[in-house]
């Protein structure tokens, strides 16, 4: 098996790691200056970010040109808006809106050149009980959305999250294997797996051939957001060793959230350097 040198790894930055008030050119330039190779766009539950899916051709063209100008591609999209509008919900209006969000996101990705749209593994809204029917409906509607994604050459990848149907790769790979399309894969979040007390090494090893991209963040037991790198319990060194052992060559995405009270540029720059040091400690990805 032949690995890669550290500098050849394609490492991206989550959009929310930098303040939301920034213009796209400034955001992308900061990511480049901090040493990242690409950025992941966020389409979350907020009306503001969901509205992006309705941009006209001019806005999309401007963002595409800005990305080309800065040299930082928008390679992936974190589509977490379905947490608010899950496609397995028993509420018809919520389910319908969730499907519209995914299909709009696929069209958006196609027009912007985004390769991978991450689907969050939520089948029901908060307070609604997950059932056999909601899980089946989630898969059925995902299959419908995948027809469009496949026709446009856009990859959909399910992320493991803190939900009943998706707190492990074992559970989300069920949908991948059932639908059985090269355009549907998984987007493991190592931090989420750790926080949910999953065996990270075993999970990655078992489903390596289905991994389209990997989320990297630190977490604590049951806490999956806003844990600085080095302050959590994630064993990054062993995770990177497994990724090389399974010959994973795809994108690696650092997921962080901006703190308006701190210098976020230094935070994201230091995070990139810190993760690079963990890769070095693992003594992998070298010729």
Backbone as JSON, one array per atom type, in Angstrom:
{
  "sequence": "XXXXXXXXXXXXXXXXXXXXXXXXXXXXXXXXXXXXXXXXXXXXXXXXXXXXXXXXXXXXXXXXXXXXXXXXXXXXXXXXXXXXXXXXXXXXXXXXXXXXXXXXXXXXXXXXXXXXXXXXXXXXXXXXXXXXXXXXXXXXXXXXXXXXXXXXXXXXXXXXXXXXXXXXXXXXXXXXXXXXXXXXXXXXXXXXXXXXXXXXXXXXXXXXXXXXXXXXXXXXXXXXXXXXXXXXXXXXXXXXXXXXXXXXXXXXXXXXXXXXXXXXXXXXXXXXXXXXXXXXXXXXXXX",
  "N": [[0.85, -1.21, 0.0], [0.51, 2.21, -0.8], [0.97, 5.31, 0.66], [0.21, 8.84, 1.16], [2.1, 11.87, 1.06], [1.97, 14.24, 3.74], [1.44, 16.89, 2.89], [0.01, 16.48, 0.6], [-2.51, 15.73, 1.23], [-5.93, 16.53, 0.92], [-7.3, 19.01, 2.5], [-10.02, 20.56, 4.02], [-12.0, 23.45, 5.09], [-14.67, 24.14, 7.25], [-17.34, 26.27, 6.53], [-18.58, 27.72, 8.65], [-16.58, 28.07, 10.47], [-15.45, 30.5, 10.26], [-16.35, 33.97, 10.77], [-19.79, 34.84, 10.11], [-20.4, 37.26, 8.91], [-18.57, 37.89, 6.99], [-17.59, 38.65, 3.62], [-17.74, 36.52, 0.71], [-15.33, 36.4, -0.76], [-13.38, 37.34, 1.06], [-13.65, 35.39, 3.06], [-12.86, 33.03, 1.72], [-10.24, 33.68, 1.0], [-9.04, 33.92, 3.52], [-9.21, 31.29, 4.38], [-7.49, 30.11, 2.53], [-5.08, 31.41, 3.2], [-4.73, 30.35, 5.7], [-3.97, 27.83, 5.15], [-5.63, 25.9, 4.01], [-7.22, 23.72, 1.58], [-9.72, 23.67, 0.4], [-13.2, 24.7, 0.77], [-16.06, 23.97, 2.77], [-19.39, 24.5, 2.12], [-22.14, 25.75, 4.05], [-25.46, 24.81, 4.4], [-27.7, 25.33, 6.46], [-30.21, 25.04, 9.11], [-31.28, 27.58, 9.27], [-33.29, 30.29, 8.03], [-31.93, 32.14, 6.54], [-29.66, 30.8, 5.41], [-30.9, 28.68, 4.09], [-32.2, 30.09, 2.15], [-30.27, 30.54, 0.28], [-30.41, 28.51, -1.55], [-32.2, 29.38, -3.38], [-31.0, 31.27, -4.89], [-30.4, 33.39, -7.72], [-29.14, 33.01, -11.13], [-27.11, 34.88, -11.46], [-26.04, 35.46, -8.89], [-25.03, 32.95, -8.24], [-23.14, 32.63, -10.25], [-21.34, 34.67, -9.61], [-20.33, 33.77, -7.15], [-19.1, 31.4, -7.96], [-17.13, 32.43, -9.65], [-15.67, 33.91, -7.79], [-14.67, 31.89, -6.18], [-13.01, 30.6, -8.02], [-11.22, 32.68, -8.52], [-9.92, 33.02, -6.05], [-8.8, 30.58, -5.71], [-9.71, 28.64, -4.04], [-11.72, 26.02, -3.95], [-15.26, 25.32, -3.66], [-15.88, 22.51, -2.49], [-17.47, 20.68, -1.12], [-20.76, 20.34, 0.42], [-22.4, 21.03, 3.41], [-25.34, 19.93, 4.23], [-27.37, 20.57, 6.47], [-29.88, 21.45, 6.86], [-32.0, 19.71, 6.78], [-32.4, 18.78, 9.28], [-34.23, 20.39, 10.45], [-36.25, 20.04, 8.61], [-36.92, 17.11, 8.18], [-36.87, 14.2, 6.03], [-38.26, 11.95, 6.68], [-40.34, 12.5, 8.27], [-43.55, 12.37, 9.91], [-45.22, 14.42, 9.41], [-46.74, 15.74, 6.68], [-46.23, 18.25, 5.37], [-43.73, 19.01, 6.34], [-42.14, 16.87, 5.52], [-42.4, 17.12, 2.72], [-41.21, 19.65, 2.32], [-38.62, 19.03, 3.13], [-37.77, 17.26, 1.12], [-37.8, 19.0, -1.05], [-35.76, 20.75, -0.28], [-33.48, 19.09, -0.44], [-33.47, 18.41, -3.19], [-33.25, 20.95, -4.33], [-30.76, 21.61, -3.31], [-29.13, 19.79, -4.62], [-29.35, 20.69, -7.28], [-28.24, 23.23, -6.91], [-25.63, 22.53, -6.12], [-24.74, 21.26, -8.45], [-24.66, 23.45, -10.23], [-22.76, 25.08, -9.03], [-20.52, 23.56, -8.99], [-19.99, 21.93, -6.86], [-19.01, 18.92, -5.4], [-19.85, 16.97, -3.51], [-22.71, 16.43, -1.57], [-23.57, 16.56, 1.67], [-25.75, 14.62, 3.53], [-27.65, 14.94, 6.36], [-28.3, 12.61, 8.94], [-31.18, 12.56, 9.86], [-34.41, 11.53, 10.57], [-36.79, 12.38, 11.67], [-38.38, 15.26, 13.23], [-37.32, 17.17, 16.13], [-38.69, 15.96, 19.11], [-40.49, 14.37, 17.84], [-41.23, 10.97, 17.5], [-38.96, 8.51, 16.39], [-39.71, 5.95, 14.14], [-40.37, 2.65, 12.74], [-41.69, 3.19, 10.37], [-40.95, 5.88, 9.85], [-38.23, 5.59, 9.43], [-38.22, 3.96, 7.19], [-39.53, 5.63, 5.39], [-37.71, 7.73, 5.24], [-35.6, 6.46, 3.84], [-36.95, 5.83, 1.45], [-37.62, 8.38, 0.38], [-35.09, 9.44, 0.15], [-34.07, 7.84, -1.85], [-35.62, 8.76, -4.01], [-34.66, 11.39, -4.27], [-32.08, 10.81, -4.98], [-32.15, 9.99, -7.6], [-32.17, 12.34, -9.1], [-29.7, 13.42, -8.29], [-27.86, 11.52, -9.25], [-28.28, 11.79, -12.0], [-27.16, 14.25, -12.47], [-24.6, 13.94, -11.7], [-23.82, 14.37, -9.03], [-22.62, 13.63, -5.86], [-24.28, 12.14, -3.1], [-23.95, 11.94, 0.39], [-24.34, 10.33, 3.42], [-24.26, 11.56, 6.7], [-23.19, 10.44, 9.89], [-24.95, 11.15, 12.84], [-26.26, 12.49, 15.96], [-28.65, 10.97, 16.21], [-31.35, 8.58, 16.45], [-31.47, 6.91, 14.2], [-29.03, 7.2, 13.0], [-26.64, 7.13, 14.52], [-24.37, 5.7, 14.22], [-22.04, 4.24, 11.86], [-22.82, 1.76, 11.1], [-25.59, 1.9, 11.02], [-26.25, 3.89, 9.1], [-25.06, 2.92, 6.8], [-26.75, 0.96, 6.04], [-28.75, 2.15, 4.47], [-27.24, 2.92, 2.3], [-26.43, 0.48, 1.22], [-28.88, -0.7, 0.72], [-30.13, 1.0, -1.17], [-28.14, 1.03, -3.05], [-26.44, 2.48, -4.96], [-23.82, 4.05, -6.82], [-23.79, 6.74, -6.37], [-24.58, 7.32, -3.85], [-23.19, 7.48, -0.75], [-21.26, 7.34, 2.33], [-20.54, 9.79, 4.89], [-18.47, 9.95, 7.15], [-18.33, 11.23, 10.48], [-15.87, 11.64, 12.6], [-15.69, 12.74, 15.13], [-18.38, 12.72, 16.0], [-18.85, 9.95, 16.07], [-17.12, 9.23, 18.14], [-18.19, 10.69, 20.32], [-20.61, 9.4, 20.57], [-19.85, 7.07, 21.64], [-18.89, 5.03, 19.96], [-16.98, 2.47, 18.31], [-14.49, 3.73, 16.77], [-12.31, 3.0, 15.09], [-13.05, 0.41, 14.24], [-15.48, 0.96, 12.96], [-14.71, 2.65, 10.81], [-12.95, 0.93, 9.49], [-14.63, -1.17, 8.71], [-16.36, -0.03, 6.83], [-14.96, 1.31, 4.9], [-14.86, 1.36, 2.05], [-17.07, 2.77, 1.33], [-16.78, 5.42, 1.98], [-17.02, 8.81, 1.29], [-16.15, 11.33, 2.07], [-14.62, 12.88, 4.97], [-15.46, 14.09, 8.14], [-13.74, 15.98, 10.51], [-13.43, 16.61, 13.86], [-13.17, 17.63, 17.32], [-14.58, 16.11, 20.24], [-16.65, 15.6, 23.2], [-17.94, 13.1, 25.49], [-21.2, 12.65, 24.46], [-21.31, 15.31, 23.68], [-21.22, 17.2, 20.87], [-20.48, 19.54, 19.6], [-18.56, 22.57, 19.31], [-16.19, 21.98, 20.76], [-12.91, 22.67, 21.33], [-10.06, 21.73, 19.31], [-8.02, 19.27, 20.73], [-9.07, 19.49, 23.22], [-10.9, 17.56, 23.6], [-11.87, 14.07, 23.41], [-11.23, 12.6, 21.2], [-9.42, 10.23, 19.36], [-7.3, 11.03, 17.24], [-4.93, 10.21, 15.99], [-5.0, 7.36, 15.82], [-7.26, 7.17, 14.22], [-6.43, 8.34, 11.8], [-4.51, 6.5, 11.08], [-6.09, 4.27, 10.5], [-7.52, 5.29, 8.33], [-5.52, 5.46, 6.4], [-4.85, 2.78, 6.22], [-7.11, 1.69, 5.03], [-6.84, 2.72, 2.6], [-7.85, 5.3, 2.1], [-8.43, 8.12, 0.18], [-9.78, 10.49, -0.02], [-11.46, 13.73, 0.52], [-10.75, 15.62, 3.51], [-12.31, 17.2, 6.14], [-12.22, 19.91, 8.31], [-14.19, 20.65, 10.99], [-15.5, 23.35, 12.56], [-16.72, 26.01, 14.72], [-17.26, 29.48, 14.56], [-16.06, 31.87, 16.94], [-17.06, 34.84, 18.0], [-15.74, 36.39, 19.8], [-13.1, 35.9, 19.7], [-9.93, 35.58, 17.88], [-10.57, 34.31, 15.02], [-9.15, 33.59, 12.76], [-6.59, 32.87, 13.64], [-7.36, 30.69, 15.15], [-8.38, 28.82, 13.24], [-6.14, 28.48, 11.66], [-4.27, 27.47, 13.48], [-5.59, 25.13, 14.1], [-5.46, 23.68, 11.72], [-2.69, 23.26, 11.62], [-2.4, 21.79, 13.95], [-3.88, 19.45, 13.44], [-2.38, 18.52, 11.31], [-0.07, 17.89, 12.67], [-0.93, 15.68, 14.1], [-1.29, 13.88, 12.05], [1.35, 13.59, 11.32], [2.31, 12.4, 13.67], [1.06, 9.99, 13.5], [2.56, 8.81, 11.63], [2.09, 8.31, 8.89], [0.7, 8.45, 5.54], [2.86, 8.91, 3.84], [5.36, 8.74, 1.29]],
  "CA": [[0.0, 0.0, 0.0], [1.25, 3.46, -0.88], [0.24, 6.43, 1.24], [0.51, 10.16, 0.61], [2.76, 12.83, 1.94], [1.02, 15.08, 4.47], [1.02, 18.07, 2.14], [-0.85, 16.09, -0.51], [-3.88, 15.53, 1.71], [-6.82, 17.63, 0.56], [-7.93, 19.36, 3.77], [-10.92, 21.69, 3.86], [-12.47, 24.18, 6.27], [-16.11, 24.37, 7.34], [-17.66, 27.7, 6.38], [-18.94, 28.34, 9.93], [-15.39, 28.29, 11.28], [-15.15, 31.92, 10.14], [-17.56, 34.77, 11.04], [-20.78, 34.82, 9.04], [-20.54, 38.57, 8.27], [-17.55, 38.05, 5.96], [-17.93, 38.42, 2.22], [-17.18, 35.24, 0.3], [-13.92, 36.51, -1.16], [-12.56, 37.42, 2.27], [-13.71, 34.08, 3.73], [-12.06, 32.07, 0.98], [-8.84, 34.09, 1.1], [-8.58, 33.56, 4.86], [-9.02, 29.83, 4.38], [-6.26, 29.83, 1.78], [-3.95, 31.88, 3.99], [-4.56, 29.46, 6.86], [-3.39, 26.58, 4.68], [-6.64, 24.93, 3.58], [-7.31, 23.48, 0.14], [-11.08, 23.91, -0.09], [-14.15, 25.08, 1.82], [-17.37, 23.33, 2.75], [-20.49, 25.44, 2.3], [-23.18, 25.34, 4.99], [-26.89, 25.1, 4.2], [-28.22, 24.82, 7.72], [-31.65, 25.17, 9.37], [-31.71, 28.97, 9.29], [-33.92, 30.8, 6.81], [-30.9, 32.87, 5.78], [-28.85, 29.9, 4.59], [-31.79, 27.93, 3.2], [-32.55, 30.99, 1.04], [-29.22, 30.45, -0.73], [-30.82, 27.54, -2.57], [-33.06, 30.09, -4.33], [-30.23, 32.29, -5.59], [-30.51, 33.42, -9.18], [-27.93, 32.62, -11.85], [-26.07, 35.89, -11.3], [-25.39, 35.24, -7.6], [-24.26, 31.7, -8.32], [-22.01, 32.88, -11.14], [-20.39, 35.5, -8.87], [-19.65, 32.94, -6.16], [-18.24, 30.49, -8.7], [-15.97, 33.21, -10.11], [-14.88, 34.25, -6.6], [-13.97, 30.67, -5.81], [-11.94, 30.41, -9.0], [-10.26, 33.76, -8.33], [-9.14, 32.8, -4.82], [-8.14, 29.28, -5.76], [-10.27, 27.76, -3.01], [-13.0, 25.5, -4.45], [-16.32, 24.86, -2.76], [-15.87, 21.11, -2.9], [-18.54, 19.93, -0.45], [-21.83, 21.1, 1.05], [-23.0, 20.47, 4.61], [-26.77, 20.2, 4.14], [-27.99, 20.21, 7.76], [-31.23, 22.02, 6.92], [-33.0, 18.66, 6.95], [-32.68, 18.56, 10.7], [-35.48, 21.13, 10.65], [-37.23, 19.49, 7.69], [-36.5, 15.74, 7.85], [-37.66, 13.58, 4.97], [-39.0, 10.8, 7.19], [-41.33, 13.01, 9.21], [-44.96, 12.0, 9.71], [-45.92, 15.62, 9.0], [-46.57, 15.82, 5.23], [-45.64, 19.51, 4.91], [-42.3, 18.98, 6.69], [-41.52, 15.89, 4.63], [-42.35, 17.71, 1.39], [-40.2, 20.7, 2.33], [-37.32, 18.38, 3.21], [-37.42, 16.76, -0.21], [-37.51, 20.18, -1.88], [-34.45, 21.25, 0.13], [-32.44, 18.23, -0.99], [-33.42, 18.54, -4.66], [-32.7, 22.28, -4.62], [-29.33, 21.57, -2.98], [-28.47, 19.06, -5.7], [-29.27, 21.62, -8.41], [-27.29, 24.27, -6.51], [-24.3, 21.93, -6.17], [-24.41, 21.06, -9.86], [-24.37, 24.73, -10.86], [-21.57, 25.67, -8.4], [-19.39, 22.65, -9.1], [-19.81, 21.21, -5.6], [-18.98, 17.5, -5.74], [-20.49, 16.1, -2.52], [-23.71, 17.03, -0.7], [-23.71, 15.74, 2.87], [-27.12, 14.48, 4.02], [-27.65, 14.65, 7.8], [-29.14, 11.45, 9.2], [-32.35, 12.82, 10.72], [-35.64, 11.11, 9.92], [-37.92, 13.08, 12.29], [-38.05, 16.5, 13.93], [-37.17, 17.06, 17.58], [-39.96, 15.73, 19.78], [-41.24, 13.36, 17.09], [-40.6, 9.68, 17.73], [-38.5, 7.74, 15.24], [-40.42, 4.67, 14.05], [-40.03, 1.86, 11.56], [-42.23, 3.88, 9.2], [-40.15, 7.07, 9.57], [-36.96, 5.13, 8.89], [-38.5, 3.48, 5.83], [-39.86, 6.81, 4.59], [-36.43, 8.41, 5.02], [-34.92, 5.77, 2.75], [-37.74, 5.95, 0.21], [-37.48, 9.73, -0.15], [-33.69, 9.6, -0.24], [-33.95, 7.18, -3.16], [-36.2, 9.67, -4.99], [-33.72, 12.51, -4.47], [-30.85, 10.3, -5.57], [-32.32, 9.91, -9.05], [-31.72, 13.62, -9.64], [-28.28, 13.55, -8.02], [-27.14, 10.66, -10.19], [-28.38, 12.32, -13.36], [-26.32, 15.44, -12.56], [-23.24, 13.6, -11.27], [-23.56, 14.92, -7.7], [-22.61, 12.59, -4.85], [-24.91, 12.34, -1.81], [-23.25, 11.15, 1.4], [-25.04, 10.45, 4.7], [-23.4, 11.75, 7.87], [-23.65, 9.93, 11.19], [-25.25, 12.23, 13.77], [-26.73, 12.04, 17.27], [-30.05, 10.57, 16.1], [-31.55, 7.14, 16.63], [-31.24, 6.14, 12.97], [-27.75, 7.5, 12.36], [-25.57, 7.39, 15.48], [-23.23, 4.86, 13.88], [-21.95, 3.93, 10.43], [-23.59, 0.53, 10.9], [-26.98, 2.23, 10.72], [-26.43, 4.64, 7.85], [-24.64, 2.12, 5.65], [-27.93, 0.18, 5.66], [-29.41, 2.85, 3.37], [-26.33, 2.89, 1.15], [-26.47, -0.85, 0.63], [-30.24, -0.98, 0.25], [-30.35, 1.77, -2.4], [-27.15, 0.41, -3.94], [-26.05, 3.36, -6.06], [-22.51, 4.66, -6.61], [-23.96, 8.15, -6.07], [-24.93, 7.45, -2.43], [-22.15, 6.9, 0.1], [-21.31, 7.84, 3.7], [-19.68, 10.92, 5.24], [-18.24, 9.74, 8.58], [-17.87, 12.28, 11.38], [-15.11, 10.93, 13.62], [-16.06, 13.31, 16.42], [-19.7, 12.2, 16.37], [-18.69, 8.55, 16.43], [-16.5, 9.19, 19.46], [-19.15, 11.21, 21.3], [-21.66, 8.39, 20.72], [-19.19, 5.88, 22.21], [-18.72, 4.02, 18.94], [-15.62, 2.01, 18.04], [-14.16, 4.48, 15.55], [-11.44, 2.21, 14.22], [-13.83, -0.68, 13.66], [-16.47, 1.54, 12.05], [-14.02, 3.1, 9.6], [-12.4, -0.25, 8.83], [-15.71, -1.98, 8.14], [-17.11, 0.62, 5.75], [-14.04, 2.19, 4.18], [-15.12, 1.48, 0.61], [-18.23, 3.63, 1.11], [-16.51, 6.76, 2.51], [-16.82, 9.84, 0.27], [-15.42, 12.43, 2.71], [-14.54, 12.66, 6.4], [-15.49, 15.23, 9.04], [-12.79, 15.92, 11.62], [-13.64, 17.58, 14.95], [-13.01, 17.05, 18.65], [-15.85, 16.03, 20.97], [-16.7, 14.99, 24.51], [-19.07, 12.18, 25.54], [-22.5, 13.27, 24.33], [-21.21, 16.72, 23.26], [-20.68, 17.09, 19.52], [-20.19, 20.83, 19.0], [-17.82, 23.63, 20.03], [-15.08, 21.5, 21.57], [-11.67, 22.99, 20.62], [-9.15, 20.62, 19.07], [-7.12, 19.03, 21.85], [-9.82, 19.56, 24.49], [-11.85, 16.47, 23.61], [-11.38, 12.71, 23.64], [-11.07, 11.91, 19.92], [-8.09, 9.69, 19.09], [-7.07, 11.34, 15.83], [-3.8, 9.46, 15.48], [-5.44, 6.03, 15.41], [-8.21, 7.33, 13.12], [-5.66, 8.56, 10.58], [-3.87, 5.23, 10.72], [-7.1, 3.43, 9.85], [-7.83, 5.86, 7.01], [-4.51, 5.04, 5.44], [-4.92, 1.32, 6.05], [-8.2, 1.38, 4.1], [-6.49, 3.42, 1.36], [-8.74, 6.44, 1.89], [-7.75, 9.21, -0.51], [-10.74, 11.55, -0.24], [-11.35, 14.99, 1.27], [-10.84, 15.67, 4.97], [-12.92, 18.49, 6.44], [-12.17, 20.34, 9.71], [-15.46, 21.27, 11.35], [-15.4, 24.25, 13.73], [-17.7, 27.1, 14.75], [-16.6, 30.74, 14.89], [-16.29, 32.55, 18.21], [-16.91, 36.26, 17.68], [-14.92, 37.06, 20.81], [-11.71, 35.48, 19.53], [-9.35, 35.72, 16.56], [-10.9, 33.05, 14.38], [-8.13, 33.21, 11.8], [-5.57, 32.12, 14.37], [-7.95, 29.41, 15.58], [-8.44, 27.87, 12.13], [-4.76, 28.22, 11.24], [-3.67, 26.57, 14.47], [-6.27, 23.84, 14.0], [-4.86, 22.99, 10.57], [-1.35, 22.83, 12.02], [-2.56, 20.77, 15.0], [-4.28, 18.21, 12.78], [-1.21, 18.07, 10.54], [0.86, 17.26, 13.63], [-1.48, 14.36, 14.42], [-0.98, 13.04, 10.9], [2.77, 13.28, 11.44], [2.46, 11.46, 14.77], [0.58, 8.69, 13.03], [3.61, 8.32, 10.73], [1.41, 7.75, 7.72], [0.56, 9.33, 4.37], [4.19, 9.27, 3.34], [5.87, 7.82, 0.26]],
  "C": [[0.88, 1.24, 0.0], [0.42, 4.6, -0.33], [0.6, 7.73, 0.55], [1.36, 10.94, 1.58], [1.7, 13.73, 2.55], [0.51, 16.23, 3.61], [0.13, 17.74, 0.96], [-2.28, 15.8, -0.08], [-4.71, 16.76, 1.38], [-7.67, 17.95, 1.78], [-8.74, 20.63, 3.62], [-11.38, 22.28, 5.19], [-13.98, 24.39, 6.16], [-16.38, 25.87, 7.32], [-17.9, 28.39, 7.72], [-17.75, 28.54, 10.86], [-14.95, 29.75, 11.25], [-16.44, 32.72, 10.29], [-18.49, 34.88, 9.85], [-20.9, 36.15, 8.3], [-19.55, 38.77, 7.13], [-18.14, 37.89, 4.57], [-17.22, 37.15, 1.76], [-15.7, 35.33, -0.09], [-13.01, 36.56, 0.05], [-12.51, 36.07, 2.98], [-12.8, 33.06, 3.04], [-10.57, 32.4, 1.04], [-8.25, 33.75, 2.47], [-8.33, 32.06, 4.96], [-7.74, 29.46, 3.65], [-5.03, 30.22, 2.58], [-3.67, 30.97, 5.18], [-4.09, 28.06, 6.45], [-4.37, 25.53, 4.2], [-6.72, 24.85, 2.06], [-8.69, 23.73, -0.44], [-11.95, 24.33, 1.08], [-15.44, 24.29, 1.63], [-18.44, 24.37, 3.04], [-21.53, 24.87, 3.25], [-24.56, 25.78, 4.5], [-27.58, 24.51, 5.42], [-29.71, 25.08, 7.87], [-32.17, 26.6, 9.3], [-32.33, 29.38, 7.96], [-32.88, 31.47, 5.91], [-30.1, 31.95, 4.87], [-29.7, 29.03, 3.67], [-32.15, 28.77, 1.97], [-31.49, 30.94, -0.06], [-29.63, 29.53, -1.88], [-31.71, 28.17, -3.63], [-32.31, 31.2, -5.06], [-30.47, 32.23, -7.1], [-29.16, 33.09, -9.82], [-26.78, 33.6, -11.64], [-25.31, 35.69, -9.99], [-24.52, 33.98, -7.63], [-23.0, 31.9, -9.16], [-20.93, 33.68, -10.4], [-19.61, 34.66, -7.86], [-18.69, 31.97, -6.84], [-16.97, 31.2, -9.17], [-15.07, 33.6, -8.95], [-14.06, 33.05, -6.15], [-12.79, 30.42, -6.74], [-10.84, 31.45, -8.81], [-9.35, 33.51, -7.13], [-8.39, 31.47, -4.83], [-8.61, 28.31, -4.7], [-11.64, 27.26, -3.5], [-13.99, 25.23, -3.32], [-16.57, 23.4, -3.15], [-17.05, 20.33, -2.35], [-19.57, 20.89, 0.13], [-22.32, 20.34, 2.28], [-24.48, 20.86, 4.63], [-27.43, 19.72, 5.45], [-29.39, 20.79, 7.91], [-32.31, 20.98, 7.11], [-33.2, 18.24, 8.4], [-33.98, 19.26, 11.08], [-36.6, 20.55, 9.8], [-36.81, 18.08, 7.27], [-37.44, 15.04, 6.89], [-38.37, 12.3, 5.41], [-40.13, 11.19, 8.12], [-42.75, 12.55, 8.87], [-45.81, 13.2, 9.32], [-45.69, 15.85, 7.51], [-45.9, 17.1, 4.75], [-44.14, 19.55, 5.2], [-41.56, 18.03, 5.75], [-41.35, 16.46, 3.22], [-41.28, 18.79, 1.3], [-38.8, 20.1, 2.37], [-36.86, 17.85, 1.88], [-37.05, 17.92, -1.14], [-36.12, 20.73, -1.56], [-33.34, 20.41, -0.49], [-32.34, 18.38, -2.5], [-32.88, 19.91, -5.07], [-31.19, 22.3, -4.36], [-28.54, 20.83, -4.07], [-28.3, 19.96, -6.92], [-28.23, 22.7, -8.14], [-25.86, 23.73, -6.64], [-23.84, 21.74, -7.61], [-23.96, 22.36, -10.52], [-23.12, 25.39, -10.29], [-20.33, 24.79, -8.55], [-19.07, 21.92, -7.8], [-19.96, 19.72, -5.88], [-19.83, 16.63, -4.82], [-21.48, 16.91, -1.68], [-23.92, 16.08, 0.48], [-25.16, 15.79, 3.36], [-27.06, 14.11, 5.5], [-28.68, 13.55, 8.09], [-30.25, 11.69, 10.21], [-33.61, 12.4, 9.95], [-36.86, 11.84, 10.45], [-37.45, 14.34, 12.98], [-37.94, 16.24, 15.42], [-38.55, 16.92, 18.24], [-40.85, 14.71, 19.08], [-40.52, 12.03, 17.21], [-40.21, 9.01, 16.42], [-39.17, 6.37, 15.27], [-39.91, 3.89, 12.84], [-40.51, 2.55, 10.29], [-41.38, 5.1, 8.85], [-38.8, 6.69, 8.97], [-37.13, 4.65, 7.44], [-38.78, 4.66, 4.89], [-38.61, 7.62, 4.28], [-35.71, 7.78, 3.83], [-35.63, 5.91, 1.42], [-37.56, 7.32, -0.42], [-36.04, 10.03, -0.55], [-33.45, 8.98, -1.6], [-34.5, 8.08, -4.28], [-35.23, 10.81, -5.32], [-32.47, 12.05, -5.2], [-30.95, 10.19, -7.09], [-31.84, 11.2, -9.71], [-30.21, 13.77, -9.46], [-27.45, 12.74, -9.02], [-27.15, 11.24, -11.6], [-27.48, 13.53, -13.57], [-24.88, 15.17, -12.11], [-22.85, 14.21, -9.95], [-23.66, 13.79, -6.68], [-23.4, 13.02, -3.62], [-24.21, 11.43, -0.81], [-23.9, 11.4, 2.76], [-24.03, 10.58, 5.83], [-24.03, 11.11, 9.11], [-23.8, 11.1, 12.16], [-25.81, 11.63, 15.06], [-28.21, 11.68, 17.25], [-30.16, 9.05, 16.22], [-31.18, 6.35, 15.38], [-29.84, 6.31, 12.41], [-26.62, 7.77, 13.35], [-24.36, 6.49, 15.28], [-23.19, 4.66, 12.37], [-22.71, 2.65, 10.12], [-25.01, 0.85, 10.43], [-27.13, 2.95, 9.39], [-26.0, 3.84, 6.62], [-25.78, 1.2, 5.18], [-28.62, 0.83, 4.46], [-28.55, 2.81, 2.11], [-26.43, 1.54, 0.44], [-27.85, -1.19, 0.07], [-30.52, -0.27, -1.07], [-29.37, 1.35, -3.48], [-26.86, 1.24, -5.19], [-24.67, 3.93, -5.79], [-22.6, 6.13, -6.21], [-24.45, 8.39, -4.64], [-23.88, 6.72, -1.6], [-22.29, 7.46, 1.52], [-20.26, 8.92, 3.93], [-19.41, 10.81, 6.75], [-17.79, 11.01, 9.29], [-17.2, 11.57, 12.55], [-15.46, 11.43, 15.02], [-17.4, 12.79, 16.9], [-19.63, 10.74, 16.8], [-18.12, 8.41, 17.84], [-17.47, 9.61, 20.55], [-20.27, 10.21, 21.58], [-21.11, 7.05, 21.22], [-19.12, 4.72, 21.23], [-17.25, 3.64, 18.81], [-15.19, 2.62, 16.7], [-13.33, 3.64, 14.59], [-12.21, 1.1, 13.51], [-14.83, -0.16, 12.64], [-15.83, 1.96, 10.73], [-13.5, 1.91, 8.79], [-13.48, -1.02, 8.09], [-16.32, -1.37, 6.88], [-16.26, 1.56, 4.91], [-14.36, 2.39, 2.73], [-16.31, 2.38, 0.3], [-17.99, 5.08, 1.54], [-16.21, 7.74, 1.37], [-16.0, 11.01, 0.79], [-15.48, 12.18, 4.22], [-14.57, 13.98, 7.15], [-14.56, 14.99, 10.21], [-13.14, 17.01, 12.63], [-13.42, 16.86, 16.27], [-14.35, 17.09, 19.37], [-15.61, 15.48, 22.38], [-17.87, 14.01, 24.53], [-20.42, 12.91, 25.5], [-22.5, 14.72, 23.88], [-20.5, 16.77, 21.91], [-20.33, 18.43, 18.87], [-19.37, 21.71, 19.94], [-16.81, 23.12, 21.05], [-13.79, 21.79, 20.81], [-10.81, 21.74, 20.4], [-8.16, 20.5, 20.22], [-7.81, 19.05, 23.2], [-10.85, 18.43, 24.6], [-11.17, 15.13, 23.79], [-11.14, 11.94, 22.35], [-9.61, 11.48, 19.73], [-7.8, 9.86, 17.59], [-5.96, 10.48, 15.23], [-4.24, 8.08, 14.99], [-6.43, 6.11, 14.25], [-7.48, 7.52, 11.8], [-4.95, 7.29, 10.13], [-4.85, 4.31, 10.0], [-7.41, 3.96, 8.45], [-6.77, 5.5, 5.98], [-4.58, 3.55, 5.18], [-6.02, 0.91, 5.07], [-8.01, 2.09, 2.77], [-7.47, 4.56, 1.06], [-7.96, 7.61, 1.31], [-8.63, 10.45, -0.67], [-10.53, 12.79, 0.61], [-11.47, 14.78, 2.78], [-11.26, 17.08, 5.35], [-12.85, 18.79, 7.93], [-13.43, 21.14, 10.03], [-15.3, 22.04, 12.66], [-16.48, 25.31, 13.62], [-17.02, 28.37, 15.25], [-17.02, 31.26, 16.26], [-16.01, 34.02, 17.97], [-16.03, 37.01, 18.66], [-13.43, 36.73, 20.66], [-11.25, 35.72, 18.1], [-9.54, 34.4, 15.82], [-9.87, 32.63, 13.34], [-7.04, 32.39, 12.49], [-6.08, 30.75, 14.79], [-7.93, 28.4, 14.44], [-7.05, 27.53, 11.61], [-4.09, 27.23, 12.19], [-4.3, 25.18, 14.41], [-5.69, 23.02, 12.85], [-3.49, 22.46, 10.93], [-1.42, 21.71, 13.06], [-2.93, 19.42, 14.39], [-3.12, 17.65, 11.95], [-0.2, 17.39, 11.45], [0.38, 15.87, 14.02], [-1.22, 13.38, 13.27], [0.49, 12.65, 10.94], [3.01, 12.26, 12.54], [2.04, 10.06, 14.38], [1.59, 8.03, 12.1], [3.03, 7.62, 9.52], [1.39, 8.77, 6.6], [1.92, 9.85, 3.9], [4.57, 8.27, 2.24], [6.99, 7.0, 0.84]]
}
